[in-house]
């Protein structure tokens, strides 16, 4: 089957770029939308850094999945369930989980410190308002 793709009168790199661009664009837009609106509920200071992290992780995971699918391709398989449980899919899932765990480890301390400071500031702010209103 690969000979059909290679012998077609189209540029293979353009074909691969088109096959990748649409799903990547949809996933990237959904990722950025969720990142902005979910993180924006907590703090406006985190929107840009989390949007960058979301962009980078989405791009990496999509490229890795696309690459593993191309590396362990089986064009003769008729059953889509067997394709999703192939060697490439399993390796892609394993690397994705390792990547996400490392990302959580790297982001845990800075975000924990940020929210601890944010909550501390809110508690002192609330206590100050309570003392002012209590004095009247």
GROMACS elastic network, one bead per residue, 0.5 to 0.9 nm:
[ bonds ]
;  ai    aj funct       b0    kb
    1     4     6  0.54463   500
    1     5     6  0.72030   500
    1    75     6  0.62709   500
    1    76     6  0.74130   500
    2     5     6  0.53218   500
    2     6     6  0.63079   500
    2     7     6  0.85905   500
    2    75     6  0.75326   500
    3     7     6  0.57717   500
    3     8     6  0.82924   500
    4     7     6  0.53262   500
    4     8     6  0.60479   500
    5     8     6  0.53941   500
    5     9     6  0.87680   500
    5    10     6  0.84189   500
    5    12     6  0.74235   500
    6     9     6  0.83116   500
    6    10     6  0.84269   500
    6    11     6  0.86303   500
    6    12     6  0.69742   500
    7    10     6  0.83064   500
    8    11     6  0.81477   500
    8    12     6  0.85599   500
   10    13     6  0.88450   500
   10    14     6  0.78008   500
   10    15     6  0.74452   500
   11    14     6  0.54026   500
   11    15     6  0.64013   500
   11    16     6  0.88756   500
   12    15     6  0.50349   500
   12    16     6  0.62341   500
   12    17     6  0.85905   500
   13    16     6  0.51087   500
   13    17     6  0.60679   500
   13    18     6  0.85744   500
   14    17     6  0.50195   500
   14    18     6  0.61088   500
   14    19     6  0.85105   500
   15    18     6  0.52422   500
   15    19     6  0.61581   500
   15    20     6  0.86470   500
   16    19     6  0.50086   500
   16    20     6  0.61398   500
   16    21     6  0.84691   500
   17    20     6  0.51326   500
   17    21     6  0.57839   500
   17    22     6  0.88745   500
   18    21     6  0.51582   500
   18    22     6  0.67357   500
   19    22     6  0.66577   500
   19    23     6  0.76330   500
   20    23     6  0.60016   500
   20    24     6  0.60362   500
   20    25     6  0.85154   500
   20    62     6  0.86266   500
   20    63     6  0.84259   500
   20    66     6  0.74651   500
   21    24     6  0.51886   500
   21    25     6  0.59001   500
   21    26     6  0.86194   500
   22    25     6  0.51570   500
   22    26     6  0.62915   500
   22    27     6  0.86517   500
   23    26     6  0.51662   500
   23    27     6  0.60878   500
   23    28     6  0.83791   500
   23    62     6  0.87265   500
   24    27     6  0.51726   500
   24    28     6  0.58505   500
   24    29     6  0.84760   500
   24    58     6  0.82850   500
   24    59     6  0.74995   500
   24    62     6  0.66448   500
   24    63     6  0.85401   500
   25    28     6  0.50385   500
   25    29     6  0.60710   500
   25    30     6  0.85801   500
   26    29     6  0.52659   500
   26    30     6  0.62579   500
   26    31     6  0.85516   500
   27    30     6  0.51912   500
   27    31     6  0.60199   500
   27    32     6  0.86128   500
   27    58     6  0.74325   500
   27    62     6  0.84929   500
   28    31     6  0.50183   500
   28    32     6  0.61149   500
   28    33     6  0.84782   500
   28    54     6  0.83600   500
   28    55     6  0.67010   500
   28    58     6  0.63896   500
   28    59     6  0.74756   500
   29    32     6  0.51987   500
   29    33     6  0.60151   500
   29    34     6  0.85419   500
   30    33     6  0.50814   500
   30    34     6  0.61110   500
   30    35     6  0.84387   500
   31    34     6  0.52608   500
   31    35     6  0.60045   500
   31    36     6  0.86180   500
   31    51     6  0.84220   500
   31    54     6  0.64480   500
   31    55     6  0.73348   500
   31    58     6  0.72090   500
   32    36     6  0.60302   500
   32    37     6  0.85143   500
   32    50     6  0.89885   500
   32    51     6  0.60835   500
   32    52     6  0.88466   500
   32    54     6  0.66267   500
   32    55     6  0.69327   500
   33    36     6  0.53977   500
   33    37     6  0.62202   500
   33    38     6  0.83684   500
   33    51     6  0.89653   500
   34    37     6  0.53978   500
   34    38     6  0.57132   500
   34    39     6  0.80081   500
   35    38     6  0.54762   500
   35    39     6  0.57247   500
   35    40     6  0.78334   500
   35    47     6  0.73233   500
   35    50     6  0.66149   500
   35    51     6  0.59107   500
   35    54     6  0.67543   500
   36    39     6  0.55355   500
   36    40     6  0.55319   500
   36    41     6  0.85466   500
   36    44     6  0.89973   500
   36    46     6  0.89327   500
   36    47     6  0.57208   500
   36    48     6  0.81480   500
   36    50     6  0.78974   500
   36    51     6  0.66771   500
   37    40     6  0.50306   500
   37    41     6  0.64639   500
   37    47     6  0.85038   500
   38    41     6  0.55915   500
   38    42     6  0.75023   500
   38    47     6  0.89741   500
   39    42     6  0.55177   500
   39    43     6  0.64603   500
   39    44     6  0.75427   500
   39    46     6  0.66010   500
   39    47     6  0.59538   500
   39    50     6  0.74481   500
   39    51     6  0.89178   500
   40    43     6  0.53269   500
   40    44     6  0.53002   500
   40    45     6  0.82893   500
   40    46     6  0.73193   500
   40    47     6  0.59574   500
   41    44     6  0.77251   500
   42    45     6  0.89095   500
   42    46     6  0.81224   500
   42   115     6  0.89460   500
   43    46     6  0.57212   500
   43    47     6  0.72329   500
   43   118     6  0.89802   500
   44    47     6  0.54932   500
   44    48     6  0.82474   500
   45    48     6  0.71919   500
   45    49     6  0.80790   500
   46    49     6  0.55616   500
   46    50     6  0.59208   500
   46    51     6  0.83020   500
   47    50     6  0.54139   500
   47    51     6  0.59287   500
   47    52     6  0.86539   500
   48    51     6  0.50266   500
   48    52     6  0.62569   500
   48    53     6  0.87001   500
   49    52     6  0.51912   500
   49    53     6  0.63033   500
   49    54     6  0.85933   500
   50    54     6  0.58873   500
   50    55     6  0.83917   500
   51    55     6  0.60073   500
   51    56     6  0.85375   500
   52    55     6  0.50759   500
   52    56     6  0.61175   500
   52    57     6  0.85320   500
   53    56     6  0.51895   500
   53    57     6  0.60250   500
   53    58     6  0.83838   500
   54    57     6  0.52938   500
   54    58     6  0.59342   500
   54    59     6  0.83946   500
   55    58     6  0.52620   500
   55    59     6  0.60244   500
   55    60     6  0.85213   500
   56    59     6  0.51886   500
   56    60     6  0.60535   500
   56    61     6  0.85724   500
   57    60     6  0.50994   500
   57    61     6  0.60249   500
   57    62     6  0.84218   500
   57    99     6  0.85747   500
   57   100     6  0.83029   500
   57   103     6  0.86083   500
   58    61     6  0.53144   500
   58    62     6  0.60218   500
   58    63     6  0.84442   500
   59    62     6  0.52999   500
   59    63     6  0.60342   500
   59    64     6  0.84561   500
   60    63     6  0.52522   500
   60    64     6  0.60018   500
   60    65     6  0.85443   500
   61    64     6  0.51070   500
   61    65     6  0.60778   500
   61    66     6  0.84941   500
   61    92     6  0.84242   500
   61    95     6  0.88218   500
   61    96     6  0.64773   500
   61    99     6  0.85707   500
   62    65     6  0.51989   500
   62    66     6  0.60682   500
   62    67     6  0.84707   500
   63    66     6  0.50634   500
   63    67     6  0.59465   500
   63    68     6  0.84950   500
   64    67     6  0.50441   500
   64    68     6  0.60463   500
   64    69     6  0.84452   500
   64    92     6  0.67062   500
   64    95     6  0.85035   500
   64    96     6  0.82854   500
   65    68     6  0.51715   500
   65    69     6  0.60617   500
   65    70     6  0.85841   500
   65    88     6  0.80964   500
   65    89     6  0.74161   500
   65    92     6  0.56476   500
   65    93     6  0.81874   500
   65    96     6  0.86076   500
   66    69     6  0.51114   500
   66    70     6  0.62584   500
   66    71     6  0.86073   500
   67    70     6  0.50613   500
   67    71     6  0.59799   500
   67    72     6  0.85958   500
   67    88     6  0.87400   500
   67    92     6  0.88772   500
   68    72     6  0.60381   500
   68    73     6  0.80983   500
   68    87     6  0.87067   500
   68    89     6  0.69381   500
   68    91     6  0.75754   500
   68    92     6  0.62606   500
   69    72     6  0.55100   500
   69    73     6  0.56582   500
   69    74     6  0.88231   500
   69    88     6  0.56972   500
   69    89     6  0.68938   500
   69    92     6  0.84344   500
   70    73     6  0.51442   500
   70    74     6  0.88425   500
   70    88     6  0.83158   500
   71    88     6  0.71409   500
   72    86     6  0.78919   500
   72    87     6  0.68033   500
   72    88     6  0.51831   500
   72    89     6  0.84751   500
   73    83     6  0.87019   500
   73    86     6  0.89356   500
   73    88     6  0.78160   500
   74    77     6  0.59094   500
   74    83     6  0.76556   500
   74    86     6  0.88503   500
   75    78     6  0.82405   500
   77    80     6  0.74699   500
   77    82     6  0.76021   500
   77    83     6  0.70417   500
   78    82     6  0.83596   500
   78    83     6  0.85011   500
   79    82     6  0.55763   500
   79    83     6  0.67460   500
   80    84     6  0.63891   500
   80    85     6  0.88323   500
   81    84     6  0.52541   500
   81    85     6  0.65352   500
   81    86     6  0.88206   500
   82    85     6  0.51348   500
   82    86     6  0.61448   500
   83    86     6  0.51407   500
   83    87     6  0.86866   500
   83    88     6  0.88049   500
   83    89     6  0.77231   500
   84    87     6  0.87801   500
   84    88     6  0.85091   500
   84    89     6  0.58721   500
   84    90     6  0.81997   500
   85    88     6  0.80483   500
   85    89     6  0.58505   500
   85    90     6  0.63610   500
   86    89     6  0.52727   500
   86    90     6  0.62533   500
   86    91     6  0.87121   500
   87    90     6  0.51467   500
   87    91     6  0.61776   500
   87    92     6  0.84844   500
   88    91     6  0.52198   500
   88    92     6  0.59675   500
   88    93     6  0.84968   500
   89    92     6  0.50311   500
   89    93     6  0.60550   500
   89    94     6  0.85831   500
   90    93     6  0.51363   500
   90    94     6  0.62067   500
   90    95     6  0.86893   500
   91    94     6  0.50659   500
   91    95     6  0.61463   500
   91    96     6  0.84333   500
   92    95     6  0.52373   500
   92    96     6  0.59849   500
   92    97     6  0.86191   500
   93    96     6  0.50239   500
   93    97     6  0.62189   500
   93    98     6  0.86738   500
   94    97     6  0.52708   500
   94    98     6  0.63094   500
   94    99     6  0.86404   500
   95    98     6  0.50443   500
   95    99     6  0.60117   500
   95   100     6  0.85435   500
   96    99     6  0.50638   500
   96   100     6  0.61101   500
   96   101     6  0.85802   500
   97   100     6  0.51430   500
   97   101     6  0.61212   500
   97   102     6  0.85790   500
   98   101     6  0.52179   500
   98   102     6  0.62193   500
   98   103     6  0.85936   500
   99   102     6  0.51743   500
   99   103     6  0.61144   500
   99   104     6  0.86733   500
  100   104     6  0.61469   500
  100   105     6  0.85741   500
  101   104     6  0.51306   500
  101   105     6  0.62006   500
  101   106     6  0.86643   500
  102   105     6  0.50361   500
  102   106     6  0.61599   500
  102   107     6  0.86312   500
  103   106     6  0.51420   500
  103   107     6  0.61471   500
  103   108     6  0.84363   500
  104   107     6  0.51806   500
  104   108     6  0.57538   500
  105   108     6  0.53889   500
  105   109     6  0.76755   500
  106   109     6  0.70585   500
  106   110     6  0.79928   500
  107   110     6  0.57539   500
  107   111     6  0.60640   500
  107   112     6  0.83049   500
  108   111     6  0.54480   500
  108   112     6  0.58049   500
  108   113     6  0.84831   500
  109   112     6  0.50201   500
  109   113     6  0.60185   500
  109   114     6  0.84662   500
  110   113     6  0.52120   500
  110   114     6  0.61218   500
  110   115     6  0.87227   500
  111   115     6  0.61288   500
  111   116     6  0.84050   500
  112   115     6  0.53112   500
  112   116     6  0.59976   500
  112   117     6  0.85361   500
  113   116     6  0.50785   500
  113   117     6  0.61036   500
  113   118     6  0.84178   500
  114   117     6  0.52823   500
  114   118     6  0.60216   500
  114   119     6  0.86108   500
  115   119     6  0.59213   500
  115   120     6  0.83143   500
  116   119     6  0.52302   500
  116   120     6  0.60658   500
  116   121     6  0.85696   500
  117   120     6  0.50063   500
  117   121     6  0.60955   500
  117   122     6  0.86017   500
  118   121     6  0.51763   500
  118   122     6  0.62820   500
  118   123     6  0.87358   500
  119   123     6  0.61126   500
  119   124     6  0.86488   500
  120   123     6  0.51512   500
  120   124     6  0.62985   500
  120   125     6  0.85268   500
  121   124     6  0.52727   500
  121   125     6  0.60388   500
  121   126     6  0.85806   500
  122   126     6  0.60471   500
  122   127     6  0.84991   500
  123   126     6  0.51459   500
  123   127     6  0.60953   500
  123   128     6  0.85886   500
  124   128     6  0.60654   500
  124   129     6  0.86160   500
  125   128     6  0.51794   500
  125   129     6  0.63287   500
  125   130     6  0.86302   500
  126   129     6  0.51742   500
  126   130     6  0.61124   500
  126   131     6  0.86766   500
  127   131     6  0.61760   500
  127   132     6  0.86576   500
  128   131     6  0.51442   500
  128   132     6  0.62292   500
  128   133     6  0.86457   500
  129   132     6  0.51544   500
  129   133     6  0.61557   500
  129   134     6  0.84414   500
  130   133     6  0.52281   500
  130   134     6  0.59645   500
  130   135     6  0.87263   500
  131   135     6  0.62979   500
  132   135     6  0.54119   500
  132   136     6  0.71225   500
  133   136     6  0.56677   500
